[in-house]
Amino acid sequence: MSDSPAPLADPHLVFDAAEGRRDLVILGSTGSIGTQAIDLVLRNPDRFRVTGLSAAGGRVALLAEQARQLKVRTVAVAAPDAVPALREALREQYGAGEPLPEILAGPDAATQLAGSDCHTVLNGITGSIGLAPTLAALEAGRTLALANKESLIVGGPLVKALAKPGQIIPVDSEHAALFQALAAGTRADVRKLVVTASGGPFRGRTKSELANVTREQALAHPTWAMGPVITINSATLVNKGLEVIEAHLLYDIPFDRIEVVVHPQSYVHSMVEFTDGSTLAQVTPPDMRGPIAIGLGWPERVPDAAPAFDWSKASTWEFFPLDNDAFPSVGLARHVGTLGGTAPAVFNAANEECVDAFLAGQLPFNGIMDTVTAVVSEHGTPPTGTSLTVADVLEAETWARARARELSAKATAEARA
């Protein structure tokens, strides 16, 4: 391992560590990650100050309330037609004569904000649209607290080319856990990474038993409260497949040394097995504020960021092997991760389209992975030996989305015939 390239995320290296209060930009502020990050900031005003917020534009009242609470300089929305409602909501929140924050609007607004003057950018956007802001934050020299795994999945080589050692701090609970456990040893000491999965709402079901599950059942996650796309990805375990690719890219560990194990209680967020036989686990009750605090504050910890365990109470922790037949997403993710190039982007884009189709009642649950597999197969092996560009990623995603929609529509028509 000594000749391997430096990992993107290394707890022993901290990019531009700063003393005192850190200025933050929060992308995706009205989503699950963003709202929890703001809760953390409001409870720690001596440690953090938010200078900018971005959101899609569907919850302008909440965005305006956040802007006032945090006294931000800039607010960004992806939807230009949301600006009038946002400006009105800001006027309602701010006092008479009090200056309103600057408003950025349009598909590049979050990217522009990500490159603005601050210490840390928290990318909590959902989906591959987070790639451009990720690249902008890295290019501007900001510390990147990365919750948007898709940007790393689809643009791995692009991210690796820009990121300086220690510049990325992972915010996913699994990768924040690995990040902390890896602090206990050197890279040469690592035998394997063990990524835990709750198993989602359908743990223990066979593939045939999953054929007729409903949207409501798939959205009923047993341990985590998340947005609909991530929740469905957890039900199919696509989320875990993406995390395997992410772990490979973040820590430069080969795929055959990254294992997935089902842990229904979601107390152990991931583990690192070392060459001497020791395994270190990072453990907390399910709460994303802990990983967010690591992303925003590392190498310092934020006191009382999230609840701790009450060790005076008995509890049972279970671990099960992954059922690859019922949940083939992890194996397919390993395949596209090994292929590299635009294959991960095709996998992710096709899945996003299929999740939308499932949520709209246009595709059965098993049809999500069946369709994604078909799209990946049609894409074939991406060219090797060439430098990946943003244009390559966008072109591959556009094709994958269109093809996934075609196959989903075909499956719907055949089911109704």
C-alpha positions in Angstrom: 0.0 0.0 0.0 3.0 2.3 0.4 3.1 3.0 -3.4 -0.6 3.7 -3.6 -1.8 7.3 -4.3 -2.7 9.4 -1.3 -6.3 9.0 -0.2 -8.7 11.9 -0.7 -9.8 11.7 2.9 -7.1 11.2 5.5 -7.8 11.9 9.2 -4.0 12.4 9.7 -4.0 15.3 7.2 -6.2 18.4 7.7 -6.4 20.9 4.9 -6.0 24.5 6.1 -7.0 23.8 9.7 -8.3 27.0 11.2 -8.5 28.3 14.8 -11.5 30.2 16.0 -14.9 30.5 14.4 -15.2 29.0 10.9 -17.1 30.6 8.1 -19.4 28.1 6.3 -21.4 27.8 3.2 -24.2 25.2 3.3 -25.5 23.8 0.0 -28.9 22.1 0.2 -29.8 24.0 3.4 -33.5 23.1 3.3 -32.9 19.4 3.0 -32.2 16.8 5.7 -28.4 17.4 6.0 -28.8 21.1 5.7 -31.4 21.5 8.4 -29.4 19.4 10.8 -26.2 21.3 10.0 -28.0 24.6 10.8 -29.3 23.1 14.1 -25.6 22.3 15.0 -24.5 25.8 14.0 -27.2 27.6 16.0 -26.1 25.6 19.0 -22.4 26.5 18.5 -22.3 30.2 17.5 -18.8 30.6 18.9 -17.5 27.9 16.5 -19.4 28.5 13.3 -20.8 31.3 11.2 -22.8 30.7 8.0 -22.1 33.1 5.2 -24.2 31.5 2.4 -27.1 29.1 1.9 -28.3 27.4 -1.3 -31.4 25.4 -2.0 -33.4 24.1 -4.9 -36.2 26.7 -4.4 -39.2 24.6 -3.4 -39.2 25.8 0.3 -38.6 29.5 0.1 -40.2 30.3 3.5 -37.8 27.9 5.3 -34.9 29.3 3.3 -35.8 32.8 4.2 -36.1 31.9 7.9 -32.7 30.2 7.8 -31.2 33.3 6.2 -32.5 35.5 8.9 -31.5 33.2 11.8 -28.0 32.9 10.5 -27.6 36.5 9.1 -26.1 35.2 5.9 -24.6 37.4 3.2 -25.9 35.4 0.2 -28.8 33.1 -0.6 -28.9 30.9 -3.8 -31.7 29.1 -5.5 -31.5 26.8 -8.4 -35.0 27.8 -9.8 -35.0 31.3 -11.1 -38.8 31.5 -11.0 -38.6 31.0 -7.2 -36.9 34.4 -6.8 -40.0 36.6 -6.4 -41.4 34.3 -3.7 -38.0 34.2 -2.0 -37.6 37.9 -2.0 -41.1 38.3 -0.5 -40.4 35.7 2.1 -37.1 37.5 3.0 -39.0 40.8 3.4 -41.4 39.1 5.8 -38.5 37.8 7.9 -36.3 40.9 8.0 -37.2 44.1 9.7 -38.1 47.4 7.9 -35.0 49.0 6.5 -32.9 45.9 7.3 -30.8 45.0 4.2 -31.7 41.7 2.5 -29.0 39.1 1.6 -27.7 38.9 -1.9 -29.8 36.5 -4.1 -28.2 34.2 -6.7 -30.4 32.2 -9.0 -30.2 29.6 -11.7 -28.6 26.2 -12.2 -25.1 27.6 -11.5 -26.1 29.5 -8.4 -24.9 26.8 -5.9 -21.7 26.4 -7.9 -21.0 30.2 -7.7 -21.7 30.1 -3.9 -19.4 27.1 -3.4 -16.5 29.1 -4.7 -17.2 32.2 -2.5 -15.1 33.3 0.4 -15.4 30.9 3.4 -13.5 28.2 5.2 -15.7 25.1 4.7 -18.4 24.2 2.1 -20.9 21.6 3.3 -22.3 20.0 0.1 -25.6 18.5 1.2 -27.2 18.6 -2.3 -28.8 15.3 -3.3 -27.9 13.8 -6.7 -25.2 14.3 -9.3 -26.1 18.0 -9.7 -23.7 18.4 -6.8 -20.7 17.7 -8.9 -20.1 21.2 -10.2 -20.3 22.8 -6.7 -17.9 20.1 -5.4 -15.4 21.0 -8.1 -15.9 24.7 -7.5 -15.3 24.4 -3.8 -12.1 22.3 -4.3 -10.8 24.7 -7.0 -11.4 27.7 -4.7 -9.3 26.0 -2.0 -12.1 25.5 0.5 -12.3 22.6 2.9 -15.1 20.3 1.5 -17.5 18.6 4.0 -18.9 16.1 1.5 -22.4 14.7 2.1 -23.1 14.6 -1.7 -21.7 11.2 -2.5 -23.0 11.3 -6.0 -20.5 14.0 -7.0 -17.6 11.8 -6.1 -19.2 8.7 -7.7 -19.8 10.3 -11.1 -16.7 12.5 -11.2 -14.1 10.5 -9.2 -11.1 11.3 -11.4 -12.1 15.0 -11.7 -12.4 15.3 -7.9 -9.1 13.4 -7.3 -7.3 15.8 -9.8 -8.4 18.9 -7.8 -8.5 17.8 -4.2 -5.4 18.5 -2.1 -4.5 16.1 0.8 -6.9 16.5 3.7 -9.2 18.9 1.8 -12.2 16.5 1.8 -13.9 15.5 5.1 -16.7 12.9 4.5 -20.1 13.5 6.1 -21.9 10.3 5.2 -22.3 8.4 8.5 -20.4 5.4 7.1 -17.5 7.3 5.7 -17.3 9.6 8.8 -17.0 6.4 10.8 -14.3 5.0 8.6 -12.5 8.4 8.7 -12.4 8.3 12.5 -11.4 4.7 12.8 -8.6 5.1 10.3 -7.1 7.7 12.6 -6.0 4.8 14.9 -3.4 3.4 12.4 -1.5 4.0 9.2 -2.7 3.0 5.7 -0.3 0.1 5.7 -2.0 -1.2 8.9 -5.5 -1.5 7.1 -6.6 -5.0 6.1 -10.2 -4.1 5.1 -13.0 -1.6 5.5 -16.4 -2.9 6.7 -19.3 -0.7 5.7 -22.5 -1.4 7.6 -26.0 -1.3 6.2 -29.3 -1.2 8.1 -30.8 -3.5 5.5 -33.6 -1.0 5.0 -37.3 -1.8 5.4 -37.1 -5.1 3.4 -34.3 -6.8 5.2 -34.8 -10.6 5.1 -37.1 -10.6 2.1 -36.4 -12.6 -0.9 -36.3 -11.1 -4.4 -39.8 -12.6 -5.2 -41.2 -11.2 -2.0 -40.0 -7.7 -3.1 -41.9 -7.8 -6.4 -45.1 -6.1 -5.1 -43.8 -3.8 -2.3 -45.4 -0.3 -2.3 -44.0 3.2 -2.4 -45.2 3.7 1.2 -43.5 0.5 2.4 -40.2 1.5 0.7 -40.3 4.9 2.3 -40.7 3.6 5.8 -37.1 3.3 6.8 -36.7 1.6 10.2 -33.8 3.7 11.6 -33.1 6.8 9.6 -35.2 9.8 8.6 -34.1 10.9 5.1 -35.3 12.4 1.9 -37.3 10.2 -0.5 -34.5 9.5 -3.0 -32.0 8.4 -0.4 -34.7 6.4 1.5 -35.5 4.5 -1.7 -31.8 4.0 -2.4 -31.5 2.5 1.1 -34.4 0.2 0.4 -32.7 -1.1 -2.8 -29.3 -0.9 -1.1 -28.1 1.2 -4.1 -27.1 3.7 -1.4 -24.7 1.0 0.0 -23.3 0.3 -3.5 -22.6 4.0 -3.9 -20.9 4.0 -0.5 -18.6 1.2 -1.6 -17.5 3.2 -4.6 -17.1 6.3 -2.4 -15.0 4.4 0.2 -12.7 3.1 -2.6 -12.2 6.7 -3.9 -11.9 8.4 -0.5 -9.5 5.9 1.1 -7.8 4.2 -1.9 -8.7 0.7 -0.7 -9.3 -1.9 -3.4 -12.8 -3.1 -3.9 -12.0 -6.6 -2.8 -11.1 -5.2 0.6 -14.3 -3.3 1.2 -17.0 -5.5 2.7 -20.7 -4.8 3.3 -22.4 -6.2 6.4 -26.1 -5.8 7.5 -26.5 -4.3 10.9 -30.2 -3.5 11.5 -29.8 -1.4 14.7 -27.6 1.2 12.8 -25.5 1.7 15.9 -22.1 0.7 14.4 -21.7 3.0 11.4 -18.7 1.2 9.9 -15.5 -0.5 10.9 -11.9 -0.8 10.0 -10.1 -4.2 10.3 -6.3 -3.9 10.8 -3.6 -6.3 9.9 -3.1 -7.4 13.5 -6.7 -8.7 13.7 -8.1 -5.7 15.6 -11.3 -4.1 14.4 -12.2 -0.6 15.4 -15.9 0.4 15.1 -17.4 3.9 15.3 -20.6 3.8 17.4 -23.4 6.3 18.1 -27.2 6.2 18.0 -28.5 6.9 14.5 -28.2 10.7 14.2 -26.5 12.6 11.3 -25.5 15.6 13.5 -22.4 13.6 14.6 -21.0 13.0 11.1 -21.9 16.6 10.2 -20.0 17.9 13.2 -16.9 15.9 12.1 -17.2 17.4 8.6 -17.5 21.0 9.9 -15.1 20.9 12.9 -12.4 18.3 12.3 -9.7 17.9 13.7 -11.6 19.3 16.7 -14.8 17.7 18.0 -18.0 19.6 18.7 -19.2 18.8 22.3 -22.7 17.3 22.5 -23.1 17.4 18.7 -25.3 14.3 18.9 -26.7 12.0 21.6 -24.4 9.4 23.1 -25.2 5.8 24.2 -26.6 5.1 27.6 -24.4 2.2 28.5 -26.4 1.4 31.6 -29.2 -0.1 29.4 -28.9 -3.5 27.8 -29.1 -3.7 24.1 -28.5 -6.3 21.3 -26.5 -5.7 18.2 -26.9 -8.0 15.2 -24.8 -8.5 12.1 -25.9 -10.4 9.0 -24.3 -11.2 5.6 -25.6 -9.3 2.6 -28.2 -11.1 0.4 -26.8 -10.4 -3.1 -29.6 -12.1 -4.9 -32.4 -10.0 -3.3 -30.2 -6.9 -3.4 -27.9 -7.0 -6.5 -27.1 -3.3 -6.3 -23.9 -3.6 -4.3 -22.4 -6.1 -6.7 -23.4 -3.9 -9.7 -21.8 -0.9 -8.0 -18.5 -2.8 -7.5 -18.7 -3.7 -11.2 -19.2 -0.1 -12.5 -16.6 1.2 -9.9 -14.1 -1.2 -11.3 -14.9 -0.2 -14.9 -14.4 3.4 -14.0 -14.7 6.2 -16.6 -18.3 7.1 -17.1 -19.8 3.8 -15.9 -20.5 5.1 -12.3 -22.2 8.1 -13.8 -24.4 5.9 -15.9 -25.3 3.7 -12.9 -26.2 6.7 -10.7 -28.1 8.6 -13.4 -30.2 5.5 -14.4 -30.9 4.8 -10.8 -32.1 8.4 -10.2 -34.5 8.1 -13.1 -35.8 4.7 -12.0 -36.4 5.9 -8.4 -38.5 8.8 -9.8 -40.4 6.3 -11.9 -41.0 4.0 -8.9 -42.1 6.9 -6.7 -44.5 8.0 -9.5 -46.0 4.4 -9.6 -44.6 3.8 -13.1 -42.1 1.0 -12.2 -42.2 -1.9 -9.7 -39.6 -2.0 -6.9 -37.6 -4.8 -8.5 -37.8 -2.9 -11.8 -35.5 -0.3 -10.4 -32.4 -2.5 -10.4 -33.5 -4.5 -13.4 -33.7 -1.3 -15.5 -30.4 0.1 -14.0 -28.7 -3.2 -14.8 -30.0 -3.1 -18.4 -28.8 0.5 -18.9 -25.3 -0.3 -17.5 -25.1 -3.4 -19.7 -26.0 -1.3 -22.8 -23.4 1.3 -21.9 -20.7 -1.4 -22.0 -17.1 -0.8 -21.1 -16.1 2.9 -21.0 -13.0 3.8 -22.9 -9.8 3.7 -20.9 -6.6 5.7 -21.1 -8.4 9.0 -21.7 -8.9 11.8 -19.2 -12.5 12.1 -18.0 -14.1 15.5 -18.5 -17.2 17.1 -17.1 -18.6 17.0 -20.7 -18.1 13.2 -20.7 -20.0 12.8 -17.5 -22.9 15.0 -18.6 -23.1 13.2 -21.9 -23.1 9.8 -20.3 -25.7 10.9 -17.7 -28.0 12.4 -20.4 -27.9 9.1 -22.4 -28.4 7.0 -19.2 -31.4 9.1 -18.1 -33.1 9.0 -21.5 -32.5 5.2 -21.8 -33.8 4.5 -18.3 -36.9 6.5 -19.1 -37.4 4.6 -22.3 -37.0 1.2 -20.6 -39.2 2.2 -17.6 -42.0 3.4 -20.0 -41.7 0.1 -21.9 -42.0 -1.9 -18.7 -45.0 0.1 -17.7 -46.7 -0.4 -21.0 -46.0 -4.2 -21.0 -47.4 -4.5 -17.4 -50.6 -2.8 -18.5 -51.0 -4.7 -21.7 
